[in-house]
Amino acid sequence: MSVVANASWCLAIAGIVLGVAALLVFQQPLPALRVMIELFTAAGLLRLSVDLSWAAILGVVALIAVRRVVTRSLTLDFGDTKPLSSA
């Protein structure tokens, strides 16, 4: 394995550790999930710089798509705390 591939594994492990730590500190899933997904995306892009195959490209595209969908849906779910008006 190359140094860059090892660094991508370190970023993925850091994503898990920091995501759990953010969940414990902030007691909210949204910041923890954002930290985790951002570091997973960084790890995927770093891995893509080593392995430029279609499978790697599709993996990073899928990860970015999941990142956008999850953060957008969680932002809407947790950000919409106003009660519904009867008017």
Secondary structure, DSSP 8 states (H G I E B T S, - for coil): --HHHHHHHHHHHHHHHHHHHHHHHH--HHHHHHHHHHHHHHHHHHHHHH--SHHHHHHHHHHHHHHHHHHHHHHHHHH--S-----
